Each structure stands twice: as C-alpha cells, then as structure tokens.
C-alpha cells in the first residue's frame, strides 16, 4: 500500500508548518543513515521522509498536493485544461491537430492521455469524495512485536446504527504507524488506525532496535563470565569478557523489532552492562577486597 505524505510523517492533514517541521526533525534523526548503518529499511524511510517534507513544508506545493494527490507535479497543466473548459470559444491544439470550440474535448480523457493513459477522471473524483477517518489505538510493545487485533465500532452510514469490526495490526508497527482498515464493498469513508506503542518497563525502542540493561556481578566483570538476558521472545546467555567496564554495550543481532511489512527481518537488541555490587559481604570477602586494594596500590 502506497502511503501518502501525511501518513509518512504521521501527521494530520491540518497540521501546522511548525508541527511538520518538528515531526520531520525527529524522524530525520531517527532514520538518518548515520544512526542506522547498513539498515536498508531505515534508509528507505529516510528518503520517504525527506520527500514528504519537501512537499508539505512548501505551502504552494502542499496546496497542489492536497488537491491533486500523487499527480501534484502536474497541477499547472490540470489548471490550464480546466480553465480552458470554462473559457469562451477558443482554439486548441491536441495531439498536433488544432480544433475550435467553446470547450476542449473531454477533460478527463485529455488528462488521462497526458498522464500516460491513466483514468484520471474516475480516480480523481472518487478520491475527492472519500472522507478519511482516523482512530487512535494503543498497543503494547509485545503486541507491536507479534501483531495483534482490535475490535472497532463502525457507523453504517445512511442506514444508521453501527457494527463491530475486527481489524488486524501487523507486526512491526511503531508510534504514528497508520493502518488502513479493509472494509467490504464500496464506501465513501477511508478508516485508518493511528498506532501508539506504550512504553515498556524493560526495553526502550528506537526504530527497529531495542535497548536494555543487564546486571553484571563485579567478579564476572573482572574475571569474565556469563549472564542471562531476557528478550521479547526468549532468554539468551551473554558472554562477558574479562575487564568489562560499566556501561559497555553488547549487540544481539536479530533480537530487535520486526520491520513493518517484512516481519522476517529484525533489528538488533543492544544490552548495556550494569555492574552490580554484592550485598551482605562476609568478613572473608572484605579481607580479599582489602588485599586486592593493597595490590592495586602497590602497582600504582
């Protein structure tokens, strides 16, 4: 499904220039190639974000985009054709053949030929009649990882009343993801779920990557050892090398979030070592630490 520029930035159509600028800066930092080395999905998102910002941050381009959608670059030609339709007797030249008349031949046909055979008239009028409705939904990080479902209420329109509809939320959704609700039959309404992912107590999410901390006993940090790390799907054993300093980060490839639209691809999990001091230290242990301090003092 091709997303429009508003969906790409995760903003409403009535968003102000300031909101567009703020959202763009946040997303550009998030998906910048320097922040996501080797991540093709982030690179693609970065290009989409820049393209959307280039149009929506320019009032003139944005006005054309709101009116003509993906065909906004041809807005001047469209206006020329429509203006000629409303004008008095005029001379046209179409396909190298001049003709005269109060109006040009069918405008939609002309535009269709101009756009390479696209049926502009039917698609354009249909898109203008449709009303976009958005409904906010919240999901947990686990639901964003695995995908989930939600039941929403939909009005039946002219018939009155409403009906319940179960919708699927795919794996990999993030804050601001817009999911189109598939409805049966023709409808003048396009319904989108705008997703918010709730904060997690253990993991921090940044794009497709997850970040967490693990306690490492000071003895294992000095001598090396192993610690158990909990991920969203399982538990893994992380090898701690000797002389591991507090704050050292370890990368677990493929243990991050799935990519939206490509759930088989996964980001990474970054684990930060957090050195822990033992409690209830015995006198024997304290004496060993005193001996260690004495040895270190002599070396210095």
C-alpha positions in Angstrom: 0.0 0.0 0.0 1.4 3.4 -1.1 1.3 5.8 1.8 0.6 9.5 1.3 2.9 12.2 2.6 0.8 12.8 5.7 0.9 9.1 6.6 4.7 9.0 6.1 5.2 11.8 8.6 2.4 10.5 10.9 0.6 13.9 11.0 -3.0 15.1 10.3 -3.8 17.0 7.1 -4.5 20.2 9.1 -1.0 20.1 10.8 0.7 23.4 11.0 4.0 24.3 9.4 5.6 24.2 12.9 4.3 20.7 13.6 5.5 19.5 10.2 9.0 20.9 10.9 9.1 19.4 14.4 8.0 15.9 13.2 10.4 16.0 10.3 13.4 16.8 12.5 12.5 14.0 14.9 12.0 11.4 12.2 15.1 12.5 10.2 17.3 12.0 13.3 15.6 8.6 14.0 16.1 7.2 10.4 19.3 9.0 9.4 21.7 6.6 7.7 24.5 7.6 10.2 22.2 6.5 13.0 21.3 3.2 11.3 24.4 2.0 9.4 23.6 -0.8 7.0 19.8 -0.6 7.7 18.2 -0.6 4.2 14.7 -0.1 5.7 15.8 2.9 7.7 17.4 4.3 4.5 14.2 3.9 2.6 12.2 5.5 5.4 14.7 8.4 5.4 14.2 9.0 1.7 10.4 8.9 2.1 10.5 11.4 5.0 12.6 13.9 3.1 10.3 13.6 0.0 7.2 14.2 2.2 8.8 17.1 4.0 10.0 18.8 0.8 6.4 19.0 -0.4 4.4 19.6 2.8 6.8 22.3 4.1 6.2 24.3 0.9 2.8 26.0 1.1 2.4 26.1 -2.7 3.4 22.5 -3.2 1.3 21.4 -0.3 -1.8 23.1 -1.7 -1.2 21.3 -5.0 -0.7 18.0 -3.3 -3.9 18.3 -1.2 -5.8 18.9 -4.4 -4.2 16.5 -6.8 -2.5 13.9 -4.6 0.3 12.0 -6.3 -0.3 14.0 -9.5 0.5 17.3 -7.8 3.5 17.9 -10.1 1.1 18.3 -13.0 -1.2 20.8 -11.2 -0.4 23.6 -13.5 -1.3 21.6 -16.6 -4.5 20.5 -14.9 -5.5 24.0 -14.1 -4.8 25.1 -17.6 -7.1 22.4 -19.0 -9.8 23.2 -16.5 -9.5 26.9 -17.1 -9.9 26.4 -20.8 -13.0 24.3 -20.3 -14.7 27.3 -18.6 -13.5 29.9 -21.2 -15.3 31.0 -24.3 -14.6 29.9 -27.9 -11.0 29.0 -28.2 -8.5 27.3 -30.4 -7.0 24.1 -29.1 -4.1 22.1 -30.3 -4.2 18.5 -29.2 -2.0 15.7 -30.5 -0.8 18.1 -33.2 -4.3 18.6 -34.5 -6.0 22.1 -34.0 -9.7 22.3 -33.4 -12.1 25.1 -32.3 -15.0 25.2 -29.8 -16.3 26.6 -26.6 -14.8 23.8 -24.5 -12.0 21.3 -25.1 -12.7 17.6 -25.7 -13.4 15.6 -22.6 -11.0 17.0 -20.0 -10.6 13.7 -18.2 -9.6 12.0 -21.4 -7.0 14.7 -22.1 -5.6 14.4 -18.6 -5.6 10.6 -19.0 -3.5 10.9 -22.1 -1.3 13.5 -20.6 -0.6 11.1 -17.6 0.1 8.2 -19.9 -3.3 6.6 -20.2 -4.4 6.8 -16.5 -8.1 7.0 -15.9 -7.8 10.4 -14.2 -11.4 11.3 -14.2 -12.8 8.4 -12.3 -9.9 8.0 -9.8 -9.7 11.8 -9.1 -13.5 12.2 -8.5 -13.6 9.1 -6.3 -10.7 10.2 -4.2 -12.2 13.7 -3.7 -15.5 12.1 -2.5 -13.8 9.9 0.1 -13.6 11.0 3.7 -10.5 10.0 5.7 -11.3 9.0 9.3 -8.7 8.2 11.9 -9.0 6.2 15.1 -6.2 6.1 17.7 -5.3 2.7 19.1 -2.7 1.8 21.7 -0.7 -1.4 21.7 1.9 -2.9 24.0 5.5 -3.5 22.8 4.8 -7.2 22.8 1.7 -6.6 20.5 3.8 -4.4 18.2 6.3 -7.2 18.0 3.9 -10.1 17.3 1.0 -8.2 15.7 -2.5 -8.2 17.2 -6.1 -7.4 16.6 -8.5 -4.7 17.7 -12.3 -4.5 17.6 -13.6 -1.1 16.5 -17.1 0.3 16.1 -18.1 1.5 12.6 -21.1 3.5 11.6 -23.2 2.0 8.8 -23.9 5.4 7.2 -27.3 6.1 5.7 -28.8 3.0 7.3 -28.0 4.1 10.8 -26.6 2.1 13.6 -23.1 0.6 13.8 -21.3 -2.6 13.5 -18.2 -4.1 15.2 -15.3 -4.9 13.0 -12.1 -6.9 14.0 -9.0 -5.4 12.4 -5.5 -6.7 12.2 -2.5 -4.7 13.4 0.6 -6.2 11.7 4.0 -6.9 13.4 6.5 -4.0 13.4 4.1 -1.1 13.9 5.6 2.0 15.7 4.3 5.3 17.1 2.5 7.1 14.3 2.0 4.0 12.1 -1.2 4.3 10.0 -3.0 1.1 9.2 -5.8 1.2 6.7 -8.9 -0.8 7.7 -10.1 -3.1 4.9 -13.9 -2.8 4.6 -16.3 -4.7 2.5 -18.0 -3.1 -0.5 -17.7 0.5 -1.8 -17.5 3.2 0.9 -17.1 6.9 0.9 -15.0 6.6 4.1 -11.4 5.5 4.4 -10.7 4.4 8.0 -7.2 4.3 9.4 -5.9 3.2 12.7 -3.1 5.5 14.1 -1.0 3.5 16.4 0.7 4.4 19.7 3.1 2.0 21.3 3.0 2.1 25.1 6.3 2.4 27.0 7.9 -0.8 28.3 9.4 -1.3 31.7 12.4 -3.2 30.5 13.1 -2.3 26.9 13.5 1.1 25.1 12.6 1.1 21.4 14.4 3.2 18.8 13.1 2.4 15.4 13.7 -1.3 14.7 16.2 -1.7 17.6 15.7 -2.4 21.3 17.8 -1.3 24.2 18.0 -2.8 27.7 20.4 -3.2 30.7 21.7 -6.3 32.4 23.2 -6.6 35.9 26.8 -8.0 35.8 28.4 -9.1 39.1 31.6 -7.2 39.7 33.5 -10.5 39.9 32.3 -11.6 36.4 33.1 -8.1 35.1 36.7 -8.5 36.3 37.3 -12.2 35.5 34.7 -12.8 32.8 31.6 -14.9 32.9 28.1 -15.4 31.6 24.8 -13.6 32.3 21.3 -14.4 31.2 19.5 -11.7 29.1 15.7 -11.7 28.6 14.5 -10.7 25.1 10.9 -10.4 23.8 10.8 -14.0 22.7 13.3 -15.9 24.9 16.3 -15.8 27.1 19.9 -15.9 25.8 23.2 -16.3 27.5 25.6 -13.4 27.1 29.3 -13.9 27.4 31.0 -11.3 29.5 34.7 -10.8 28.6 37.3 -10.1 31.2 37.7 -6.4 32.4 34.3 -5.4 31.2 33.6 -1.8 32.2 30.4 -0.4 33.5 28.3 0.8 30.6 29.8 -1.4 27.9 27.3 -2.3 25.2 26.8 -5.7 23.5 24.8 -6.2 20.3 22.4 -9.2 19.9 21.7 -9.4 16.2 18.1 -10.3 15.2 16.7 -9.8 18.7 15.1 -6.4 18.0 11.7 -5.4 16.4 10.4 -6.8 13.1 10.2 -4.4 10.1 6.8 -3.3 9.2 5.8 -5.2 6.1 8.8 -7.5 6.3 8.3 -9.3 9.7 11.0 -11.9 8.9 13.6 -9.1 9.1 14.5 -8.0 12.6 16.5 -5.2 14.2 19.1 -5.8 17.0 19.0 -5.6 20.7 21.7 -3.6 22.5 22.5 -4.7 26.0 24.3 -2.4 28.4 26.4 -3.9 31.2 25.4 -2.5 34.6 27.9 -3.6 37.3 26.3 -4.7 40.5 28.0 -4.6 43.9 27.3 -7.7 46.1 25.3 -7.3 49.3 25.9 -9.0 52.7 29.6 -9.2 52.1 31.3 -11.5 54.6 34.4 -10.6 56.5 36.4 -13.1 54.5 35.2 -11.4 51.3 36.0 -8.0 52.7 39.5 -9.1 53.5 40.0 -10.4 50.0 38.9 -6.9 48.7 41.4 -5.3 51.1 44.2 -7.5 49.7 43.1 -6.6 46.2 43.2 -2.9 47.0 46.7 -3.2 48.6 47.9 -5.0 45.4 46.5 -2.3 43.2 48.0 0.4 45.4 51.4 -1.2 45.1 51.1 -1.3 41.3 50.3 2.3 41.1 
